[in-house]
Structure formats: C-alpha cells, structure tokens
C-alpha cells in the first residue's frame, strides 16, 4: 500500500501485528495529524489539530463558520505554508478581534467540541433556514451509500471523518479530516474560495451531529443534514429551532428523521 496515493493524509508506522497468538513486525498506515495555526491580519487566532491536507480551505471555512469573515470580498490575501502548518489570512481594512475571544481558543482535533468561539447565546439565537428543497428516502440511501465508500483514507486507516456537500442527486464536494468539525469547515472554505453556492444544498457527515455542527450548517443556509451516526439531544433541539431537516443513523435501508420530516418525501 503506497502512502503517496493519499497526498499527505496518511503516514507509515511500524507495528507489531498479533494474529491468533502469532506476532509479526509490519508497516501500517495511520491518519496523519498535525497542528494548523490560523493567523488573521497578523494576529495568531487559533491552533487546531487536523489532517494536513487542504489547509487553506480549512482556515477560510473556520473563519466563516465562526463569523469572523462574512464575505469573500473581505479577503485580500490567503497564504498557506503547508510545511510549517500556518495559514495567513489578510483582510481589507481594519478589523477588531475581541481579546477575550482569543483567550477562549481551543487546541483540539475537533472530535469533541472542536475549536470554536461559539457561546451558549449563539446556540439559542440561530437564524432559521428557509428552503423548499425536498429529497426522497431512496435518494438519501443512495447518497449516503456512495458517501460511505468514498474515503480512501478511511478505508486505509479507519482514522478520519468525512463530509460532503451534495444536491438530491450527486455529491458535489467531498472532504475528510481527523476532526469532524474540520472536515465540514474544509467543505465550506472550498465553497467560499471557489464561489460554489450552498443555498438549498445538503450536507452528509460521518460523525455525530451536535449543536455547533448545526450552527455551521445554518450559517451557510443549508436545509438538510444527513449522517450515518446519531445526533445529540442539543443537536435535535437546535435542528428544530433552525428548521433544519436532520437525518441520522442512515444504515442500509433504515434511517431516523429527527426534525424537518416534511422535506423527506416518498
């Protein structure tokens, strides 16, 4: 198995493999992990642990998800140094960043709460998503089935999460990362930098759907979220508050629709 095929997403390690009491020394592939520091207008903002792939997308997606950027027009320059693990984002004009916000930063892979500046007030006061999009149950099963077989890094390592932007018929963008939040931010960063619309689109994720994941989705006006995993209780409440269709535990020909069931049609 050649790690070069995965473009930096994996690394080779030596392991002792034990099979039915027999030991052997072999090489195996594990998901690559490294820190990414995001610098906004010459101020170090946050460091996240991530898969060292598509760092520019991750940085921009993170800044938009956190509300620190509102429009692509605000961006003057984005420079990524993949070797150092730093992305510098320069904006147009003066920008104020609350020092108290900076003290709340997290260093994490994003599999727990993730690197986030959200407050409880954010969770309570999200803007509702307005969309007349519908998807059939058969389309949900087909999309999620294709999604589950897409990630070559997951097949090789079982160590990454995935996310995809899609419409009712096709996956449009696919991303993966050791952190489920990071995988989603990479999707949104690519959409911003490549001018790909997210209105009336759908998101598929591999991990559990929690409240801050839904806030990221609502910020891009996406009405449907699907996952092979389950949501949290706060995720279900927030999905109802934001009028997001939340579909979880999509396995084979079975799924649970936790909110917004009117958008899932026969």
Beta strands, then each sheet from edge to edge (+ up, - down):
strand 1: 10-19
strand 2: 22-31
strand 3: 34-40
strand 4: 43-50
strand 5: 75-81
strand 6: 86-91
strand 7: 135-136
strand 8: 161-166
strand 9: 171-177
strand 10: 202-205
strand 11: 224-227
strand 12: 245-251
strand 13: 254-259
strand 14: 264-265
sheet 1: 1+ 2-
sheet 2: 4+ 3- 6- 5+
sheet 3: 7+ 14+
sheet 4: 9+ 8- 10+ 11+ 12+ 13-
end
